[in-house]
Amino acid sequence: MTTTTATPVLQARGLVKKYGNVTAINGADFDLYPGEVLAVVGDNGAGKSSLIKALAGALIPDQGEILMNGEKMNFRNTRDARAAGIETVYQDLAVIPALDIATNVFLGREVRRKGIMGSVFRRLDMPRMRSEASGHLADLKIGIKSVNQAVETLSGGQRQGVAVVRAAAFGRGVIIMDEPTAALGVKESGQVIDLIRSIRDRGIPVVLISHDMPHVFEVSDRIHVHRLGQRAGVIDPRERSMSEVVALMTGAERPSEAEQAGGVR
């Protein structure tokens, strides 16, 4: 591993979130660097979901700070995080099956026609939305015949692809993916892994939350191990085995000083 002086794209320091007597985030740190896929792993109850929600604006921490490109952020909700360039693909995908692909890609960001038809009659510019949606699908090499077809006609992997395309179309800073291969078959999971690589290759860093260790080791550049509400260490998958990462997650093994510091790439 080599040391980098690059400024993290997304960073957290000392995040704390308590729910009564329960501490969900316990002084957590986080660093996502330009052009990388950072996997976040941890046992159930480790606090990784709460950490990701804080980074995505879905949860307001009690203490600590979140920074983007070195600038302190104050996310009050997910809209603030999205405005800053953070897009999240949740496990339930948040797509509307009955609507077509183009409409789902632009969901909440619909393009209206120019002039009185858009401003007064609020008509959508469907030709533009379809054209741009087709371009985004082509950019990420997603093989769907027509953006006019309803999402409910797609396979599970293709639906995941639509959600990823939506995030990639608007996520200019960071894309967070929550268990993107859950409930998918081998072939469709492989397609999602290829999508993650495509996004990274376009220069957008990816945060991957996953329980699937083979996928984590296949696609991630670094692995953030979360335990007891905080970062236990950051692991280089080229230097650690899957069994060692699992041992770090459970506390059966301790990370090295460099891994605990989390600042080594």
Phi, psi and omega per residue, in radians:
M1 nan 2.631 3.113
T2 -2.112 2.688 3.133
T3 -1.525 2.432 3.141
T4 -2.061 2.597 3.069
T5 -1.845 0.141 -3.132
A6 -1.130 2.546 3.061
T7 -1.368 2.283 3.114
P8 -1.046 2.481 3.043
V9 -1.182 -0.754 3.137
L10 -2.323 2.313 -3.013
Q11 -2.521 2.564 3.025
A12 -2.366 2.517 3.126
R13 -2.359 2.129 3.013
G14 1.082 0.640 -3.129
L15 -1.216 2.388 3.102
V16 -2.346 2.354 3.026
K17 -2.495 2.151 -3.139
K18 -2.095 2.504 3.010
Y19 -2.102 1.579 -3.034
G20 1.151 -2.114 3.128
N21 -1.543 -0.028 -3.114
V22 -1.709 2.213 3.094
T23 -1.776 1.894 -3.113
A24 -1.432 -0.677 3.095
I25 -2.181 2.204 -2.967
N26 -2.143 1.224 3.131
G27 1.301 0.741 -3.024
A28 -1.390 2.455 3.004
D29 -1.948 2.762 -3.090
F30 -2.774 2.446 3.091
D31 -2.490 2.147 3.026
L32 -2.070 2.156 -3.063
Y33 -1.748 2.809 -3.138
P34 -1.013 2.438 2.990
G35 1.195 0.457 -3.134
E36 -2.196 2.779 2.905
V37 -1.818 2.023 3.131
L38 -1.877 2.010 3.080
A39 -1.489 2.476 3.058
V40 -2.033 2.063 -3.094
V41 -2.213 2.732 3.118
G42 3.017 2.735 3.091
D43 -1.116 2.831 3.001
N44 -1.033 2.318 -3.113
G45 1.531 0.056 -3.123
A46 -1.303 -0.304 3.134
G47 1.731 0.132 -3.090
K48 -1.207 -0.612 3.107
S49 -1.129 -0.701 3.109
S50 -1.149 -0.693 3.081
L51 -1.039 -0.845 -3.104
I52 -1.135 -0.686 3.099
K53 -1.071 -0.666 3.105
A54 -1.137 -0.738 3.139
L55 -1.178 -0.501 -3.115
A56 -1.609 0.019 3.109
G57 1.471 0.056 -3.115
A58 -1.466 -0.150 -3.125
L59 -2.508 2.343 3.125
I60 -1.742 2.014 -3.127
P61 -1.193 2.704 3.108
D62 -1.347 -0.560 -3.126
Q63 -2.503 2.921 3.072
G64 1.642 -3.137 -3.105
E65 -2.467 2.650 3.076
I66 -2.066 2.338 -3.127
L67 -2.218 2.534 2.975
M68 -2.111 2.143 -3.106
N69 0.897 0.657 3.090
G70 1.489 -0.075 -3.110
E71 -1.785 2.284 -3.103
K72 -1.183 2.327 3.122
M73 -1.893 2.641 3.030
N74 -2.263 1.396 -3.108
F75 -1.326 2.087 3.072
R76 -1.633 -0.333 -3.129
N77 -2.890 3.130 -3.107
T78 -1.176 -0.470 3.112
R79 -1.111 -0.673 3.105
D80 -1.106 -0.748 -3.141
A81 -1.147 -0.704 3.116
R82 -1.156 -0.658 3.105
A83 -1.110 -0.498 3.115
A84 -1.447 -0.107 3.096
G85 1.821 0.228 3.129
I86 -1.765 2.073 3.101
E87 -2.010 2.450 -3.119
T88 -2.120 2.294 3.034
V89 -1.822 1.840 -3.102
Y90 -1.441 2.873 -3.064
Q91 -1.084 -0.557 3.139
D92 -1.473 0.002 3.028
L93 1.226 -0.511 3.137
A94 0.962 0.752 3.020
V95 -1.850 2.761 3.102
I96 -1.856 1.838 -2.988
P97 -0.984 -0.612 -3.057
A98 -1.309 -0.306 -3.123
L99 -1.566 2.760 -3.120
D100 -1.312 2.988 -3.053
I101 -1.097 -0.817 -3.106
A102 -1.038 -0.749 3.138
T103 -1.125 -0.666 3.106
N104 -1.176 -0.668 3.122
V105 -1.070 -0.672 -3.094
F106 -1.729 0.279 -3.091
L107 -1.017 2.117 -3.104
G108 1.468 -0.116 3.129
R109 -2.346 0.615 -3.071
E110 -0.992 2.462 3.117
V111 -1.664 2.175 -3.138
R112 -1.685 2.710 3.114
R113 -1.103 2.727 3.094
K114 -1.335 2.708 3.062
G115 1.359 -2.747 -3.018
I116 -1.141 -0.519 -3.127
M117 -1.126 -0.587 3.119
G118 -1.536 -0.765 -3.051
S119 -1.302 -0.650 -3.087
V120 -1.722 -0.892 -3.078
F121 -1.575 -0.096 3.036
R122 0.954 0.673 3.088
R123 -1.360 2.453 3.141
L124 -1.466 2.587 3.072
D125 -1.578 1.327 -3.071
M126 -1.091 -0.705 3.109
P127 -0.996 -0.746 3.128
R128 -1.165 -0.762 3.141
M129 -1.081 -0.714 3.127
R130 -1.179 -0.709 -3.137
S131 -1.122 -0.798 -3.118
E132 -1.213 -0.666 3.101
A133 -1.096 -0.717 3.100
S134 -1.081 -0.695 3.112
G135 -1.115 -0.723 3.119
H136 -1.144 -0.696 3.100
L137 -1.104 -0.726 3.139
A138 -1.164 -0.687 3.138
D139 -1.012 -0.672 -3.115
L140 -1.692 0.162 3.056
K141 1.005 0.759 3.085
I142 -1.659 2.045 -3.029
G143 -1.480 1.413 3.051
I144 -2.078 2.274 -3.005
K145 -1.099 -0.786 -3.035
S146 -2.520 2.389 3.087
V147 -1.361 -0.024 3.115
N148 -1.477 -0.241 -3.083
Q149 -1.377 2.622 -3.124
A150 -1.220 2.542 3.140
V151 -1.074 -0.538 -3.117
E152 -1.139 -0.246 3.103
T153 -1.518 -0.080 -3.048
L154 -1.586 2.787 3.023
S155 -1.319 2.965 3.135
G156 -1.046 -0.716 3.134
G157 -1.172 -0.650 3.119
Q158 -1.196 -0.653 3.078
R159 -1.090 -0.741 3.076
Q160 -1.047 -0.676 3.123
G161 -1.078 -0.696 3.113
V162 -1.105 -0.761 3.123
A163 -1.114 -0.673 3.116
V164 -1.186 -0.727 3.112
V165 -1.042 -0.756 3.113
R166 -1.033 -0.771 3.133
A167 -1.156 -0.755 -3.114
A168 -1.183 -0.529 -3.121
A169 -1.185 -0.546 -3.041
F170 -2.074 -0.231 -3.114
G171 -1.498 1.479 -3.068
R172 -1.368 -0.229 -3.082
G173 -1.936 -0.968 -3.044
V174 -2.558 2.487 2.985
I175 -2.094 2.188 3.098
I176 -1.827 2.242 -3.116
M177 -2.126 2.059 -3.068
D178 -1.717 1.874 3.116
E179 0.836 0.989 -3.024
P180 -1.196 -0.322 -3.124
T181 -1.824 0.099 -3.138
A182 -1.081 2.359 3.083
A183 1.183 0.237 3.095
L184 -1.789 2.670 3.076
G185 -1.323 3.111 -3.077
V186 -1.079 -0.832 -3.105
K187 -1.116 -0.809 -3.117
E188 -1.182 -0.626 3.073
S189 -1.083 -0.716 3.094
G190 -1.068 -0.653 3.106
Q191 -1.132 -0.685 3.123
V192 -1.171 -0.704 3.089
I193 -1.060 -0.714 3.076
D194 -1.089 -0.662 3.095
L195 -1.076 -0.751 3.136
I196 -1.062 -0.751 3.101
R197 -1.100 -0.707 -3.135
S198 -1.088 -0.711 3.130
I199 -1.122 -0.797 3.110
R200 -1.059 -0.720 -3.119
D201 -1.161 -0.380 3.061
R202 -1.440 -0.012 3.077
G203 1.660 0.128 3.138
I204 -1.758 2.075 3.117
P205 -1.208 2.598 -3.061
V206 -2.160 2.354 2.963
V207 -1.804 2.090 -3.090
L208 -1.953 2.007 3.051
I209 -1.714 2.116 -3.048
S210 -2.728 2.565 2.995
H211 -1.685 -0.126 -3.057
D212 -1.524 1.688 -3.046
M213 -1.081 -0.722 3.091
P214 -1.006 -0.721 3.110
H215 -1.165 -0.705 3.116
V216 -1.017 -0.815 -3.113
F217 -1.270 -0.445 -3.120
E218 -1.270 -0.661 -2.932
V219 -2.024 -0.327 -3.010
S220 -1.486 2.581 3.038
D221 -1.550 -0.606 3.072
R222 -2.483 2.772 -3.120
I223 -2.191 2.051 3.058
H224 -1.528 1.991 3.123
V225 -1.650 2.100 -3.109
H226 -1.871 2.335 -3.116
R227 -2.648 2.355 3.094
L228 0.950 0.687 3.040
G229 1.406 0.163 -3.125
Q230 -2.595 2.925 3.109
R231 -1.281 2.069 3.093
A232 -1.420 -0.570 -3.141
G233 3.044 2.900 3.070
V234 -2.078 2.185 -2.922
I235 -1.950 2.483 2.982
D236 -1.572 2.013 -3.094
P237 -1.132 -0.237 3.098
R238 -1.403 -0.287 -3.060
E239 -1.981 -0.132 3.140
R240 -2.218 2.639 3.097
S241 -1.623 2.908 3.095
M242 -1.051 -0.747 -3.121
S243 -1.106 -0.620 3.110
E244 -1.187 -0.688 3.108
V245 -1.130 -0.720 3.081
V246 -1.066 -0.705 3.110
A247 -1.122 -0.644 3.077
L248 -1.170 -0.662 3.121
M249 -1.106 -0.649 -3.068
T250 -1.582 -0.182 -3.110
G251 1.545 0.088 3.124
A252 -1.252 -0.371 3.109
E253 -2.374 2.591 3.139
R254 -1.794 2.502 3.094
P255 -1.260 2.798 3.062
S256 -1.233 2.944 3.115
E257 -1.051 -0.720 3.124
A258 -1.114 -0.709 3.134
E259 -1.192 -0.653 3.086
Q260 -1.108 -0.644 -3.128
A261 -1.156 -0.541 3.063
G262 1.245 0.093 -3.070
G263 -1.841 0.298 -3.105
V264 -1.887 2.349 3.099
R265 -2.231 nan nan
